[in-house]
Every structure is written in structure tokens, then in C-alpha cells.
Amino acid sequence: MKNCFQLFIILTCSMLLFACLPAPRPNPLAESPDFPIKPSVLYETVQTYCLDCHNPEKMKGNIDLTRAVEGKLNDRPFLWLDVAHVLKHKEMPPEDERVERPDDETYLEVNNWLEKRFELNSR
Ligand code: HEC
């Protein structure tokens, strides 16, 4: 009987623990074909405007794009979703820093490139 009670406590605790864990984000590109980043407008933009800060030495925002940009979107889907977010809202490169920023047309092109690939999967 005592064992039964212990078992009950253990089960209840594990259920509570499980319920509190954050649900894993589903990979948005799980069903997609491979999307190499090079060559593309995203590749050019990151090369030109992002790597000064997002490299292994500076690691601004704890992000290194130098290696990721040579690979596929599928390798780091969440990183590229974050990039899509900051580019959509023109949050990067930071406005207060005196660094060159892409023009509106480039922002638009990169957004379209990214949106097309991330949406392909949801159809
Ligand atoms: C002048 C330096 C600088 C440049 C250039 C720069 N960033 Fe950043 N980035 C930062 C800093 C600092 C942070 C962390 C603080 C913040 O979120 O503002 C950051 C954060 C980020 C984040 C995480 C944002 C978040 O909300 O978690 C992403 C994604 C990002 N940058 C992408 C880019 C991309 C893409 C480019 C090029 C278009 C770029 N950055 C250019 C300095 C830079």
C-alpha cells in the first residue's frame, strides 16, 4: 500500500514536470526541400551588412552568421526565422550604430525570398 502511494506521488510529479516543460517548436522546414542560401539576395545582404557584428569574435546578440550563411536554411531554421523577423521590421543593422543599412528595395527582396521559402512548407 505504501508503495502504491509512492508510485502515485512519482507519477503525479512527473506529469506536473512534463506539463511545465516548454513545448518544442516544430521545425518549419521539416517537410521542405533543401534551401541553400548561396547564391541569393539573402546571402549578399548578410555578407554586406551583417557579418561585421555577427561573427565569431564579436558575436553581437550571441549570433554568428558567418558559417550559417554558407549553409542551408534547413540547417538553422530558427536562426533564419529570427533573421526574417528582424529584416521584416528593419531592426537590423541597428539604426543607432553608424553602419550602412540596406535600401528599402533590398529589404523587400530579402523578405520575399525568405517568406517564399518558409511558406512553401505550410501549403
Ligand atoms: C553594428 C552591429 C550590428 C550589425 C551590423 C548587425 N547587427 Fe544584428 N545585432 C546586433 C546587436 C548588438 C544585437 C543584440 C541586441 C539587439 O537585439 O538589439 C543584434 C541582434 C540580432 C538578432 C537577434 C535579435 C533578437 O531579437 O533576438 C538577429 C536575428 C540579428 N541581430 C540579425 C542581424 C542581421 C540579419 C543583420 C544584417 C542585416 C545584422 N543583425 C546586423 C548588432 C548588429
Residues whose N, C-alpha, C, O or C-beta is under 5 A from the ligand:
A	BS01	HEC	T45 Y49 C50 C53 K60 G61 D82 V83 V86 M92 P93 P94 E97 V99
